Structures are given as C-alpha cells and as structure tokens.
Amino acid sequence: MPDKTHGFDTLQIHAGARPDPATGARSTPIYQTTAYVFRDADHAAALFNLQEVGFIYSRLTNPTVAVLQERIATLEGGVGAVCCSSGHAAQIMALFPLMAPGRNVVVSTRLYGGTVTQMTQTIRRFGWSAKFVDFDDLDAIRAAVDDDTRAIFCESIANPGGYITDLDAVSQIARDVGLPLIVDNTTATPYLCRPFEHGATLVVHSTTKYLTGNGTVMGGCVVDSGTFDWAASGKFPSLSDPEPAYHGLKFAETFGPMAFTFHGIAIGLRDLGMTMNPQAAHYTLCGIETLSLRMERHVRNAVKVAKWLEADPRVDYVTYAGLESSKYHDRVARICPRGAGGLFTFAVKGGYDACVRLIDAVEIFSHVANLGDTRSLIIHSASTTHRQLEANQLVAAGAAPEVVRVSIGIEDADDLIADLDQALAKATA
Ligand SMILES: *Cc1c(COP(=O)(O)O)cnc(C)c1O
C-alpha cells in the first residue's frame, strides 16, 4: 500500500487503489451502478447524517470516482478532492461554497478562453462577478480586493501564452488579505507544478487534458489543501455556520481540514449535480498512471520545437517559458522545476491570414480545440477558442490575432518540426 512518502511515479499508479475487495481485481473496476444497498436502516441513517463515510447514490460518490479523487489529491499533496463532469464544472464547484450574490473573485487576465467567458458573463447569473487584473502587477491584485472579494483565481501555467504565474507572490497577497487562492493547474499538472507548495488553498483541474492524456473523456476535479481556516475568517458562512441546506450542519467544525471536500460532495454534487461518471474516472485512472512519462516527453518535445521555431525567419516570436528568451524563464526553476509544459504560442509573419493558412496546411498536427493530448494539436485561438473576447482581452490573454497555439504531443519531435516546416512554407509563400 503506497503512502505519501513514495515517489510521484509510484503514487501516480497506486495512490487510492487497492485490489477489489469482492473479486481481487487488480485494476480498479468500473462500478457501473447508481445506488448501493444499505446494510440496514441504521446504516442508511448514519450515511445520510455524514456520521459514516460510504456510498449512497452515484451523484454523490462512486467507488471508481473515489479512487481517482484520492489519486489526484495525493499527487497534488492535498487532503481531499471532488471530481466533477468537466473542468468548467470544477471551477463552479470551487467557487460555489465561497461565493454568494454580490460577492466577487479577483482573477488573472491570463486564462483559458472559456474561463474568461465563464467569469465575465455566466457567473453574473448567480449574482457573482469577477475583477480581471494583470497578475504581474501585485499592487493591482491588492487594490482589486475589496470587502466583497471571496477568492483569488489564476492558472499556474496560463493557457495559451506560456505565462507562468508567480504563485509565491500571489499566495502571499491571499494570506495577507485572508482569502483562499484557487489555482487552475490543468496545463502544468502536479508533475510539473504543485501549487500547494507555493501557498495555494485549492487546485482545480480539467482532467480532460493531461491527466487523462489521450483526448478521450471530459472531467474535472477540485482539490483542497486543507490549510484554510474557514471558521476564523468569518467570510464563508456556508462552511463555518450552520448550513441550512444540510439541516444546520457546521462543516468546518465537523470535518476540520476535510470541510471543503465534504461540502463539495454533500452540497455541491448533491444539488448542482455536476458529477463525474465512473467510465470517465476509469479512463482518467488509466491515463494518470503514465502522467510523469508523458509530461517529460511533452516538455522535451516542446523545448525542441520551440527552439526550432524561434530560429526560423518565418516566425516572429515564440512565447514559451522554457526558452531563455522568455520573460518568464526565471520563474520555471521555482514554480515548475520539471519544465514549462507542452503548450505555447508562436507568431507567424503575415499575421492572421498566414495563421489560418498554416492551420490548413499541417498534416501531423490536428486542428482541434483541445490540449494535453498524446497527439500534437494546433489552433488559431483568436478565431476559435478566444473568439468571444474583445481585442484588448485577446492580447491580455496571450491570444493575439497573429499567433497560433500548439499543444506539443509525444510523437517524434523531428516529425513535428518537419510538419511545421512544410506548413510554414505554404503559409508564408
Ligand atoms: C480545458 C480547460 C478548462 C476547461 O475544462 P473542460 O474540461 O473543457 O471543461 C479550464 N482551464 C484550463 C486551463 C483548460 O485548459
């Protein structure tokens, strides 16, 4: 049985899993069931009172999903995790216990395009709002926090521009103002970056990406560090005060460091229903076993391709923190010591039109709105994923019209370079 002292490569295979008690199955079975038989009426009552941990109904908990939750929590160094149906669901699930009508979250301008839209538009329906700030401007983050702010939110390695957030500096601000820092660690994965070691409170993931790793299933996860004192702050009544949605239960008092995780299951999944299904958990468990091997190759290939592009006269610039020319290169050793990930953008001479021609000319790269696949992927963010954004938001997010984003896969780097070479020839002819 692995424990937390084991290395990452061991934990990514073993954490949370044990041979199936009924059959001895070594690989975690897909528990394809909606409900679980109670031993007797007392057992059922204890489960519903959260006095005993067990399985009731798969909207709340499922044994296959539970293994994945423990696996991801362990890899991140957290105390608990709640899996959900997608990365975007995870973001709502992370904010939900903290927010209320009139409250706001201070967020980085450098975010996944869908997150920008979620935060600028959709969360307003709940009466929440987001204040966008350049996270390199620490004074601006402090200035944006007001009495109604309930969280600070950023990405560790921000999609799409290869920007690395100074998590140490941002978490210091979060501590000073007594707010939780939520870090979207999707593009880094816990292999490259462990936000809790830099002071983050919660981590969210789109498990759709590198954690599954092969572009097969959607999923998300919220991981809790267990370090935030919800009761002391007085700002989070759903966690600290009697919660009317759970017959007056005080989550912080009852569950201590597990309060956020229990709240996520007992209220978040119960009432919002953004549940991960056991099939998805199975695929993600299979994928996560090779996370470190894949991330090493993603990084090695990304460095090689980025260097080649940087030296090519048809390319204006490359934004990859793994390059010495990057403004963020000196954050790599501190924030993501095993590498700056597999995602970056580059600007093609000839601007928007040349980018569109390049996308149409690639053969190995796939033109898709995804990242973190074994396959190399390419997209012109300005005309697709970031299409909803205004011109200034596009530039702030690192998705200017003259850049294409690549998610470098684990194929032979030389084949990737040859593909880009022939496509650049067509794009800039
Ligand atoms: C894909 C992605 C999301 C959204 O995740 P889904 O699983 O597509 O809902 C959020 N953040 C980042 C950084 C992403 O790459």
The ligand as an SDF file (V2000), in Angstrom:
LIG
                    3D

 15 15  0  0  0  0  0  0  0  0999 V2000
   -9.8340   22.9220  -20.8650 C   0  0  0  0  0  0  0  0  0  0  0  0
   -9.5600   23.8310  -19.7440 C   0  0  0  0  0  0  0  0  0  0  0  0
  -10.5660   24.2070  -18.8520 C   0  0  0  0  0  0  0  0  0  0  0  0
  -11.9970   23.7140  -19.0000 C   0  0  0  0  0  0  0  0  0  0  0  0
  -12.0480   22.3450  -18.8580 O   0  0  0  0  0  0  0  0  0  0  0  0
  -13.1800   21.4190  -19.5690 P   0  0  0  0  0  0  0  0  0  0  0  0
  -12.8320   20.0560  -19.1010 O   0  0  0  0  0  0  0  0  0  0  0  0
  -13.0580   21.6260  -21.0310 O   0  0  0  0  0  0  0  0  0  0  0  0
  -14.4890   21.9280  -19.0270 O   0  0  0  0  0  0  0  0  0  0  0  0
  -10.2370   25.0370  -17.8110 C   0  0  0  0  0  0  0  0  0  0  0  0
   -8.9870   25.5050  -17.6500 N   0  0  0  0  0  0  0  0  0  0  0  0
   -8.0000   25.1720  -18.4940 C   0  0  0  0  0  0  0  0  0  0  0  0
   -6.6410   25.7140  -18.2660 C   0  0  0  0  0  0  0  0  0  0  0  0
   -8.2470   24.3300  -19.5680 C   0  0  0  0  0  0  0  0  0  0  0  0
   -7.2600   24.0110  -20.4000 O   0  0  0  0  0  0  0  0  0  0  0  0
  1  2  1  0
  2  3  1  0
  2 14  2  0
  3  4  1  0
  3 10  2  0
  4  5  1  0
  5  6  1  0
  6  7  2  0
  6  8  1  0
  6  9  1  0
 10 11  1  0
 11 12  2  0
 12 13  1  0
 12 14  1  0
 14 15  1  0
M  END
$$$$
